[in-house]
Amino acid sequence: MSLLDPGFLRRLARLRLVARRRFAGASAGARRSTRRGSSAEFADHRPYYPGDDVRRIDWNAYARLEELVLRLFVAEEDLSLYLLVDTSASLGEPREKLDVAKHVAAGLGYVALTGSDRVSVWPFADRLRAPSAPVRGKKRVGTLLRTLDALAPSGETDLARAVDELCARRPRPGLVAVISDFLDPAGYQRPIDRLLAERHEPVLLHVVHPEELDPTPGGDFVLVDAERGTSLEVSLDERSLRAYRARVRAFLDELTAFAKRRGLYYGRVSTAEDFETTLLRYLGAAPRAGQA
């Protein structure tokens, strides 16, 4: 399928990923770093030590101070974007949820690549599936889209195990976009806190379907767990619907409050709405903690 139409790509090309933290990169890029480098913008001096590059000696300062010092410059470096995409069976039922997750991941990845950042796809379900090799540069957009196109739903959700396996690979700190419906029996708090402890910046992008939020009332139904295959007979009368809606609202409020407490961006993406709105809201302005 075509993940992004050309018009949308042109709109995204004018935007840049907004990260509220700074990360030390491995190569020159388009983002200012906290460590010193060799860009054109002067930052500071430090004393000269034997073995330093003599071309960096500030001879004007030596004339004033009679002391050898080096000129230091601000480095501009790339950001690592890790697309942690939920591919569990619950994202495949209904199918639009995984399609939306792919669109969101493609949009984020496209903007990162046009900004000279590094992008990799880390699909997960009951465990971390084979992550893609990091790519960089606008010419690798096709590689990214083909990787996302190939993702298929299966298995149960275990975000904690996936994050543990991601962290065990020791990727350098970066922006981790967790794109999921967050329907994980073990919860999301511990794995998100683990990402924070490893100095990553998680971004929570919550994919939802209208029927999950507000089911159509009336009649008897057999609900089938998309991940485990178990079934349950229910009668959707007004009383049961009120109880269900209350549970859903409590879940959404808890997730929103958790993101706000941690100072993280939280965005909700409905399959019934234009997902570009949520994506552009995140990309186009400094994120607001707990924003839905």
N, C-alpha and C positions, 0 to 999 in steps of 0.2 A: 504494500500500500504506500501511497505518497504521504509521508508524515507531515510535511509543511509545504504550503503553496508558495510560489515565488514572491507574492506580495507580502506575506507574513515574514519571509526571510529578509526582505528589504527593510521592513520595520525593525526587526531584531538587530540588524547589522548596525543600527545607529545607537544601540544601547550597550552598556557594559555591566558585567556582574558587579554587584555591590556587596563587598564583604566588610563587616565592621571590625574585623581583626586583620593584622598584617602577618604574613607568613614569609619565612625565608625561602626563596626559590632556588632552583638549581641552574637557571640560565637566564640570560637577559630577556626581559619581557616588557609589558606595558604597565606594571604596577610597582609603586614605590615600596621598598623593603626597609626593614628595621636595621639591617646590617649595612656596613659601608661597602662601596664598590667603586666603579670607575665611570659613572655617568658624568654628564657635563655640569651637574649642579654641585657646587662646593658645599661641604658639610662641616668640616672641622680640621684641626691639626693633631698630630701626635708625634712624639719624639722619633727620630730616626734610629734604627737598630741595624747592626751589620747584617747584610744579606737582603735588606729592603731594596726595592726598585729605586735607583738613584734618580730616575726620570721624574719621580714624584716629589723630590725635594723642593721646598719652597725657598728659592734663593733670596727673594725679597725679604722674607721673614728672617732668614739667616743674617742678612745685612743689618737688620734692626736688633736682633736678639743675640747674634753671634752664637747661634745654636741651630743644629740641623733638625728640621722638622719636616714631616711629610704632609702633603695636602690629601685630605680624605673627601670622597664624593659620595652622594646618595646613590645607591644602586636601584635600578628599576628591574623587577623580577616577575616571573610568571606565578600565577596561582594554580594550584592543583584542584580540580573539580572532580569529585567522586560521585557518580550517579548511582546511588544505592536504590535499585528499582525492585519493588516487590512483584514477583512473578508467581506467587502462590495461586492455588486454584480459586480462591475467593476473588482474586482480581480478574479471573476469566469468566465470572458469572455474576452479573451479565457481562458480556464481552466488551462493552463500551468502556468499562473501568480500565482494563489493560490498555486499550487504545488511547485513552486520555493520558494514562501514565507515560506511555511512549511519546505522545506529543509533547508533554511537559518536559520530559528528559531531553528530547530532541531540541526543543527551543532553548533550554538552558545550555546544552552542549554547543549549539550553534553559536550563541552569543560568546561563550567562552573561547571557542576556536577563533572567531573573528577578532577577539581581543588578545590573541597570542598566549592564551592560558592552556594548561594541559588538562585533557579530559579522558576519563576512563569510565566504563560501564561495569557496575558490580551487581549483577542480578542475584536475587536471593529468594528462597522459600523456606524449607526446613533447615537449610544451611546455605552458605555462600556458594553460588555456582561460579563457573570459570569466568573471572573478570577479564575484560578486554585490555590489551596493551594500551598504555597512555598514548594519545595522539595530540598533535599540536599544529595549529595553522589552519587557515580556511580551506586549504586543499584537501584536508582530511574529513571534511563534512560528510562526504559520501560514505567513508568508512564507518563513521559514527551512526549514520542512518541505517546502514545495512546491519550493523550489530543490533540496534534496537528493533528493527523489523523482524529479526530472527527469534526474538524472545517469545516464549509460549508459556501459558499458565499450567502449573502442576504442583502438587504437594501441599503440605501444611505450612503455616507461617511460624518462623522462629527467628525473630529479629535479633535477639540476644546472641544466639549462636553465630549468626551471620556477622554481627559487629565484632564479636570475639575473634572470628577467623580473619576479618579484615584487619583488625589491629595487630594480630599475630604476624602479618606480613610486613609490618612496620612501614607503611607508606608515610611520606612526609606530611606534616600537618597541612590541612587544606579545608576546602568547603565541601561538606558532605550533604548532598541533597537526598533526603530520605523520602522517596515517593511511594506511598503505601496507603492502604485503607486502615492500617493500624489495628486490624482485627486479629490480635495475637493473644492467646490465652495467658501467656506468661507476662504480658505487659510490655510497655515501651520505655518505662522510666530508666531501668538499669542500663540498657544498651545506649540510650542517648547520653546518660551521664558518663558512660565509658568513653564515648567519642569526645566529650568535653575534657575528660581526664587526660586523653591522649593529645590534647591541644588542637582538635579539629573544631570547626564551626558547623554544627548541624543546622540544616534548614528543613522544616517539617512541612511537606506538601501532602495534604490529606485528600485522597480520591474517594468520592462518595457518589451514590446513585440515589435519585429521588425516592425510589421505593424503599430503600433502606431507612431513609429519614422519616417517611410518612406513607406507610403501606395503604393500599386501597382497601377500604373496609368491606365487610360482608362475606359470608360463606365460610365453609370449612376447607382447610388447605393442608397439604402435606409439605412441610418444610424440609429440604434436603441440605445437609451441611456439605458445601462444595468441596471442602478440604478433606473431610473424614468419611463422607458418604453415608453418614447416619441420617435418619429421618425422624420427624416428630409431627404428629397430627395436632393441628391447632384450629381454633374457631376465632376468627377475627371479628368479635363483636366490639362495641364501643368501649366496654370496660377493659378488655385486653389491649385494645389499641392505645387507650390512655396510659396504661402501665408501660407499654412498649415505648411510646413516645417519651415518657418520663425517663426511662432508662437510656434512651438514645441521647436525650438532651444532657443528662448527667455525664455521659461519656464524652460528649463534645465539649462541655464546660470544663471537665477535668483536663482534657488534652490542651485546651486553650490556656487554662490557668497554669498548667505545667510549663508550657512554652514561655509564658510571661514571667514566671518565677526564675527561669533559667536565662532570660534575656534573649530568647530565640525567635526567629521568624516562624510563624505558623500560618499557612494559607490553605483554605479549603477549596477544592476543585470539584464541582458537580458535573456529572456527565450530561446534564440537561442544559448547562450554561456554556457560554463561550469561554473555553479554558484560556484563551489568549488574555482575557482581562486579568485573571489572577497572575499569569506569568508576567505581563507587562507591569502590573502593580509592583511585583517584587523587583523586577529589573530596573524599572524607571525611577525609583526613588529609594532613599535610605529606608530599609525595613523597619517597621514598628513592631516591637515585641508583642506577641500574642495577637497579631492582626489576623483576621479570618477573611 
